[in-house]
Amino acid sequence: CLKLGTSNASSTKKSSATLLRSKEMKEGKLHNDTDEEESESEDESDEDEDIESTSLNDIPGEVRMALVIRQDLGMTKGKIAAQCCHAALSCFRHIATNPARASYNPIMTQRWLNAGQAKITLKCPDKFTMDELYAKAISLGVNAAVIHDAGRTQIAAGSATVLGLGPAPKAVLDQITGDLKLY
């Protein structure tokens, strides 16, 4: 169900250096210590570009979690809050606590924890759209969890209510959720 590319710290540093050198060679630049500030500001302005990294850990910038809420179910605010809590906890458990899972990523977890555990809530019109978002997240290696309601209150049992994504770099989440409106 869940998939996330992981790497250890030394391979992350190696991959980052290799990717940076490869990018600079394509652009005809040579990397040296004095150009570091310039290349960092250029990287920040390229947020709309597709991510070329093989590991989410190599992607700089803000790390956040996205909670995508289905609008067609007519959930109350309280129900939405509870379902978002389930999604946030599920994503955190998968990425932070179980080394046997493909989504386990202690490096991304630490980045997110150190940065204040940012979360964003977004509107999703229906299950079809949610399924598409989930598939795109998995294809990009982003930790994802679909929350299905138990059916004890307002929603039919088994209904997919909220999609949790991340924690992951904002630049990657924007590729998945960029067309959605804030909740």
Secondary structure, DSSP 8 states (H G I E B T S, - for coil): --------HHHHHHHHHHHHHHHHHHTT----GGGHHHHHHHHHHTTTS----SSGGG--S-EEEEEEEESTT---HHHHHHHHHHHHHHHHHHHHT-TTSTT--HHHHHHHHHTT--EEEEEE--HHHHHHHHHHHHHTT--EEEEE--SSSSS-TT-EEEEEEEEEEHHHHHHHHTT--B-
